Amino acid sequence: MVEVVETARGRGGELVLRRDGDAFEVIENGVFLMDTRNGESERLLVTGALSPGASVLIGGLGVGFSLRAALDGGAASVVVVEREPAVIAWNRSGPLRTVHADALADPRVRLVEADLVPWLSGTSERFDALCLDIDNGPEWTVTEGNAHLYSEAGLARLAGLLNPGGVLAVWSAGAAPVFAARLRAHFGKVCEVPVEVPRGEPDVLWFAQR
Ligand SMILES: C[S@@+](CC[C@H](N)C(=O)[O-])C[C@H]1O[C@@H](n2cnc3c(N)ncnc32)[C@H](O)[C@@H]1O
């Protein structure tokens, strides 16, 4: 039986944390956002972009699968940008903490509570890997403002935030052909990776380098 653990008013709308047996689910504005059942593509988003000693940016904490993968993969530093205080609390001291073995307590991690879109415009930091998973995909965003990230201007900004040889990695719950074409126009090398999931369309990851 599915049980509501907590409901919170978030910056992007209503957030619900649910438990279904051993699994937790995060729902935003009635739209499924993330659960703790699998996490294969969320981990690959990071391991596919990571080199040992890398500086990593993770957009969207979720349930911390990507963050745990960055730490286990040997990242030297990880900045996590997450806009929802409730998601942060559930991961820091709530039921999601054990999902990633308290990854937020690792000294390599800096958690920034902010909307990723304006934060990226304002930062002067540069990264070896930018790993973005804040939406169901570039063509299915959870809030309208997130769409900027995948636009011409958003991709130009992301390209400028990468160190030489750095990798931009983007997660999607399915194909996004218009975005993929735009990405190829901005980056010299783009690799599209489908990841099979237990039910439905494969997740899709893109790894892009200048
Ligand atoms: C699908 S989950 C991320 C899953 C994550 N990769 C993992 O391994 O669990 C998306 C996360 O992005 C956050 N988010 C959505 N829009 C955001 C934004 N504009 N800025 C920062 N975080 C955002 C959501 O609150 C949510 O925690």
The ligand as a Tripos MOL2 file, in Angstrom:
@<TRIPOS>MOLECULE
LIG
   27    29     1     0     0
SMALL
NO_CHARGES

@<TRIPOS>ATOM
      1 C1         14.5760   13.6600  -11.0920 C.3       1 LIG1
      2 S1         15.1530   14.3820   -9.6160 S.3       1 LIG1
      3 C2         16.9070   14.1210   -9.6770 C.3       1 LIG1
      4 C3         17.2920   12.7030   -9.4870 C.3       1 LIG1
      5 C4         18.7640   12.5290   -9.1650 C.3       1 LIG1
      6 N1         19.5600   12.4670  -10.3720 N.3       1 LIG1
      7 C5         18.9900   11.2760   -8.3320 C.2       1 LIG1
      8 O1         19.9740   10.5810   -8.5770 O.co2     1 LIG1
      9 O2         18.1970   10.9970   -7.4430 O.co2     1 LIG1
     10 C6         15.0610   16.0980  -10.0030 C.3       1 LIG1
     11 C7         15.4920   17.0150   -8.8770 C.3       1 LIG1
     12 O3         15.7190   18.3280   -9.4110 O.3       1 LIG1
     13 C8         15.1390   19.2930   -8.5680 C.3       1 LIG1
     14 N2         14.8540   20.4860   -9.3880 N.ar      1 LIG1
     15 C9         13.8750   20.6520  -10.2980 C.ar      1 LIG1
     16 N3         13.9830   21.8510  -10.8820 N.ar      1 LIG1
     17 C10        15.0740   22.4510  -10.3270 C.ar      1 LIG1
     18 C11        15.7100   23.6990  -10.5270 C.ar      1 LIG1
     19 N4         15.2560   24.5990  -11.4270 N.pl3     1 LIG1
     20 N5         16.8090   23.9960   -9.8150 N.ar      1 LIG1
     21 C12        17.3090   23.0970   -8.8930 C.ar      1 LIG1
     22 N6         16.7360   21.9030   -8.6560 N.ar      1 LIG1
     23 C13        15.6400   21.5790   -9.3740 C.ar      1 LIG1
     24 C14        13.9150   18.5960   -7.9890 C.3       1 LIG1
     25 O4         13.4690   19.2270   -6.7990 O.3       1 LIG1
     26 C15        14.4520   17.1880   -7.7820 C.3       1 LIG1
     27 O5         15.0610   17.0490   -6.5280 O.3       1 LIG1
@<TRIPOS>BOND
     1     1     2 1
     2     2     3 1
     3     2    10 1
     4     3     4 1
     5     4     5 1
     6     5     6 1
     7     5     7 1
     8     7     8 2
     9     7     9 1
    10    10    11 1
    11    11    12 1
    12    11    26 1
    13    12    13 1
    14    13    14 1
    15    13    24 1
    16    14    15 ar
    17    14    23 ar
    18    15    16 ar
    19    16    17 ar
    20    17    18 ar
    21    17    23 ar
    22    18    19 1
    23    18    20 ar
    24    20    21 ar
    25    21    22 ar
    26    22    23 ar
    27    24    25 1
    28    24    26 1
    29    26    27 1
@<TRIPOS>SUBSTRUCTURE
     1 LIG1         1 GROUP 0 **** ****
